[in-house]
Amino acid sequence: MCGIAGYLSRQQAASRDPLFSMLKSVGHRGPDSYSGFVEGGVAMGTARLAIVDLAGGTQPAVSDDRRVAVVFNGEIFNFRELRAGLEKQGHRFRTRSEVETLLHLYLQHGEGFVSLVKGQFAIAVWDGRGEDRLLLYRDRFGIRPLFWHRNAQTILFASEIKGLLSHPAVQPRLNAHAILQTIRFWTVAGDTSAFEGVKQVPAGHYLKLSAGEECLVRYWQLPVSAEVEPLYFASDEDYFAAFREQLDASIRRQRMADVPVGSYLSGGIDSTVVAARLSRQIDGPLKTYSVTFDDPDYDESFAQDLVARRFGFDHHACRISSGDISRTFPQVVWQAETPLFRTAPVPLFLLSRAVRKDGLKVVMTGEGADEMLLGYDLFKEVAIRLFWEKRPESKWRGRLLERLYRHLPQYRNRRYIQILMDFYRTTLQGAEEDPHYAMAVRWGNGKAIENYLSPVLREQAAAYDPCSALQPMLPPRYPDIDHVERAQQVEVATLLSNYLLASQGDRMSMSHGVEGRYPYLDDDFVAFVARLPRRIKLRGLRDKFVLRHAFGEEIPDQIRNRPKVAYQAPEMIAFFENGKMPDYAEELLSRERIQETGLFDPGAVDALIAKGRSATLSRLGMRDSVAYLVILSTMLLDELYVRSKLGIHSDIETPNNMELV
Amino acid sequence: MSNTNSACVDEVRAEIIEYVLKNYVTEFDARTLPLDKSLVELGILDSFGVVELVAFLEDRWAISIRDEEITREKMGSIDKMVSLVLGKLNP
């Protein structure tokens, strides 16, 4: 819904200008209006994207005695029921807005009110009734972001790190641990951000801050199977019927808005089902948006067009070239505020620009289906490895992996099958000893990338285990669940929260004031899916079984049976044209710059670039690509944030005044 | 062995080592890179790297490696690769 920011000052009175400056830095998230609240030592406000209660939803919501104020970013899908409940308890409301409901919920229930709230949100509550206190809340999956920083005098918070960096108290310095985590996990973990001194409130947590206190409280965790009451139905058909009902209800809840809602269409089953079911609920054709690529290796337009035609969508395709990717990458890194291991955020950045131009503010997407319904190859891979490990000499067990990876270039040519099986056979052991057995191949690749680090950073890496940041995010019963479920928990805590919903999701869509809605991550829908038996989600090697079958003929065969194709965009190869990289990359990856910045090893980086310049294959390996992008995006963060302090700006118009409540 | 064969061994080995160090980042250098261990197990090559390496060997020495020779047994260390290549050059 918008961007939020604010600060609490111990000694000085808060004032309008620093707040306005922080809000302008997140103004792309809420280009409709700015409003704020300044009282004693606290200042907080929003850059607003008007979606619900267009006339009356000004923030912050402030208590009558002006001692409690609330700002929030996101959507509260059950706010009408919550408000009705509060009215019964005697609360009176001036507006029909969500933020006012949150204020009264806090006044009624205290800090634990968040357990009642269903939605996507980042909420900041200032409570000045006793000692000044700031409470920062984040939704269960981390859909909406929330960062904070404190020093001796001030506590600050903002939707994006940019908001914090615009305050004079915060000096941008890259966080070495963030780089090490990203190399290993593809993302940061826990409360880490890419900048030292800046933390994020982790998904499913809230933070209590005051002069003498800093307390992180977890209010929700993705349940493990043993913790939920299983749903028993007599037949698959019964499960399918329940699933249809639950997903339709989720879509109905999630499309709450006083403005039109569109849909992203990737060509895969997840977004196809969402778009198909959403279109049944609305009048008129559904507006859908897709990314298409010049490079046929990545393009999915055939599937997208098929779906759009079948359902009569008002479809828009955004065509992306390699040049678009390398040109737009710096702006995207600036938006993402964290090292990137893929270029996929770039097409999504350009897509949200197109959606904005079309006048839409809200889009539904298929994010979350792979995590909740076990769609990733990773889940099948670990199941196969465990199966194969029982009889490692068996050839046909190993060949199951081949079926899984048929789309990867190294598997397309049959002659390599044997040695690739030999490669995978080396990863079989460890199911008993390694708590993160499922992640062994991916994290092993990550460890190899540490060889690109400078000697200083490599020394740090030798003494630091990134798992220490991940551990607190995993459920206490992690050791009791099987490896497939462990992989699911890890994916939710890392890839989903800190990349798919963050760098690829919120940061890209909100860069143009477009809000994403995620029916597969709806709180009630997630609770239902958690109760479904494993075989309804992953049946043998058939992933997302219930999703693929519950809608029958309505979904075209080609989409229903399409194997998972990870959403990808041209990677490292997009940065090399006739052996040359774009100017900014030539400069930032030069020996001199790499040496000076001290994060990476100049010799190793040179060798990687030489490989890129002379590449004959149409794709480079994943390990090389990930290394290249992490290095380039980190050097860009250094250039954009540490050296130039925000050299790039948002490309959309925002107002130039702020209303005070 | 004749002098020609010994020279070949050193040359082939040196070139393979150079290729590996140039294309895959690792903590080893020309002196320390293990010759008798699997590059995959050492974490130097991933599955894609294996494919690249086979392509390199075939291109560099204009040899043809049979499908059934592309195995860990025949190629699972630098020493093994050297033997494989020499075997093709001096049949």
Interface residues (C-beta under 8 A of the other chain):
Chain A: L408 P409 Q410 N413 R414 R415 Y416 Q418 I419 L420 D422 F423 Y424 T426 G444 N445 K447 A448 I449 N451 Y452 A604 A607 L608 A610 K611 L617 G621 M622 R623 D624 A627
Chain B: K22 N23 V25 T26 E27 S38 V40 E41 G43 I44 D46 S47 F48 G49 V50 V51 E52 V54 D67 E68 I70 T71 R72 M75 G76
